[in-house]
């Protein structure tokens, strides 16, 4: 899986949103240009759009500052959300019982590459 172009990535770890909610949006932005993906995430009516947008902008900034690419000519090559550790809390219930509440976290990664124009 070697590519001739340089990949630039950004990762946000321990984001307090479940990975399944972030995955709904990662499928939308893969293959899109960075400006189009930013626009899609700005107008997405999901809570996961904000942390995913931050990671996407960070990946574009990494490509610009570290590798010298123009952010307007980048494409989202890959984006994924892995599950992070789950915080377990307990909610008191009737008759002395306790129900477990799982507060899920995720690790969000976005990889951008420059567009291939020959």
C-alpha positions as CSV (number, residue, x, y, z in Angstrom):
1,X,0.0,0.0,0.0
2,X,2.8,2.4,-0.8
3,X,1.8,5.7,-2.5
4,X,3.9,8.1,-4.5
5,X,2.4,11.1,-2.6
6,X,3.1,12.3,0.9
7,X,0.4,11.7,3.5
8,X,-0.1,14.0,6.4
9,X,-2.2,13.1,9.4
10,X,-3.7,14.5,12.5
11,X,-5.1,12.6,15.5
12,X,-7.3,13.6,18.4
13,X,-7.3,11.1,21.3
14,X,-9.7,10.6,24.1
15,X,-12.5,12.7,22.5
16,X,-15.6,12.4,24.6
17,X,-18.0,11.1,21.9
18,X,-18.6,7.6,20.8
19,X,-16.8,6.3,17.8
20,X,-19.9,5.1,16.1
21,X,-21.3,8.7,16.0
22,X,-18.0,10.0,14.5
23,X,-18.0,7.2,11.9
24,X,-21.3,8.5,10.5
25,X,-19.4,11.7,9.4
26,X,-16.1,10.2,8.4
27,X,-17.8,8.3,5.6
28,X,-19.1,11.6,4.2
29,X,-15.7,13.4,4.0
30,X,-13.4,10.6,2.6
31,X,-12.5,11.4,-1.0
32,X,-13.6,15.1,-0.7
33,X,-11.3,18.0,-1.1
34,X,-10.5,19.7,2.2
35,X,-12.5,22.9,1.5
36,X,-15.6,20.8,0.6
37,X,-15.2,18.6,3.6
38,X,-14.8,21.6,5.9
39,X,-18.0,23.1,4.4
40,X,-19.9,19.8,4.9
41,X,-18.8,19.5,8.5
42,X,-19.6,23.2,9.3
43,X,-23.2,22.6,8.2
44,X,-23.6,19.1,9.5
45,X,-26.3,18.8,12.2
46,X,-24.3,16.3,14.4
47,X,-22.4,16.8,17.6
48,X,-19.5,14.8,16.2
49,X,-18.9,17.4,13.4
50,X,-17.1,19.8,15.7
51,X,-14.2,17.5,16.9
52,X,-13.9,16.0,13.4
53,X,-13.7,19.5,11.9
54,X,-10.9,20.4,14.3
55,X,-8.9,17.3,13.4
56,X,-9.4,17.9,9.7
57,X,-8.2,21.5,10.0
58,X,-5.3,20.3,12.0
59,X,-4.3,17.8,9.3
60,X,-4.5,20.6,6.7
61,X,-2.4,22.9,8.8
62,X,0.2,20.1,9.3
63,X,0.3,19.6,5.6
64,X,0.8,23.3,5.0
65,X,3.3,24.0,7.7
66,X,5.3,20.8,7.8
67,X,5.2,19.7,4.2
68,X,4.6,22.9,2.3
69,X,1.3,21.9,0.6
70,X,-1.5,24.3,-0.4
71,X,-4.4,23.5,1.9
72,X,-6.9,24.2,-0.9
73,X,-5.4,21.5,-3.0
74,X,-5.6,18.7,-0.4
75,X,-7.9,15.7,-0.4
76,X,-9.1,13.6,2.5
77,X,-7.5,10.3,1.8
78,X,-8.7,8.4,4.9
79,X,-10.5,9.2,8.1
80,X,-11.5,6.8,10.9
81,X,-12.5,6.8,14.5
82,X,-11.3,4.0,16.8
83,X,-12.8,3.3,20.2
84,X,-11.0,4.8,23.2
85,X,-11.3,3.8,26.8
86,X,-14.8,3.8,28.3
87,X,-15.4,5.6,31.6
88,X,-17.8,3.7,33.8
89,X,-20.2,5.6,36.1
90,X,-23.1,4.4,38.1
91,X,-26.6,5.9,38.3
92,X,-28.6,5.2,41.5
93,X,-31.9,3.4,40.8
94,X,-34.8,2.3,42.9
95,X,-34.5,0.0,45.9
96,X,-30.7,0.4,46.3
97,X,-29.8,-0.8,42.8
98,X,-27.2,0.9,40.6
99,X,-27.1,0.9,36.8
100,X,-23.9,1.3,34.9
101,X,-23.5,4.3,32.6
102,X,-20.8,4.0,29.9
103,X,-19.2,7.3,28.8
104,X,-17.4,6.3,25.6
105,X,-14.4,8.0,24.1
106,X,-12.8,7.8,20.7
107,X,-9.6,8.4,18.8
108,X,-10.2,10.4,15.6
109,X,-7.6,10.3,12.8
110,X,-7.7,12.1,9.5
111,X,-5.1,11.6,6.6
112,X,-4.8,14.2,3.8
113,X,-2.9,14.0,0.6
114,X,-2.3,16.5,-2.2
115,X,-4.4,16.1,-5.3
116,X,-2.7,14.4,-8.2
117,X,-2.7,16.7,-11.2
118,X,-0.3,15.7,-14.0
